[in-house]
Amino acid sequence: MTVTGGEIDLIMSDHGRRVAVEVRSVSTGADPIDAVDRAKRAHVARIAARAGVSRVDLVGVGFRPWGVEVHWVPG
């Protein structure tokens, strides 16, 4: 979803609440959640507020030699 000032990767619904989800992926051994620094989290929160979202979750996807690893951090 594009909102003035940026974009939100996903808008989801959780028991009637709108939730913005920031998704990051990495192909290195790093934790994908670490790719979302404090400044990026604040930026996503500002954009989400403009879209009427009440919570921002983070999802990190790591592409590993053995498969895919997913980390979810609820807001």
TAHU-V610034 format. One record per helix or strand. SS is the DSSP state (H for helix, E for strand). FROM is the first residue (numbers start at 0). LEN is the number of residues. Records with the same first field share a line. If there is no record, write none. Layout:
# TAHU-V610034
SS = FROM-LEN / FROM-LEN
This chain:
# TAHU-V610034
E = 1-2 / 5-2 / 9-5 / 16-10 / 54-10 / 66-7
H = 31-4 / 37-13
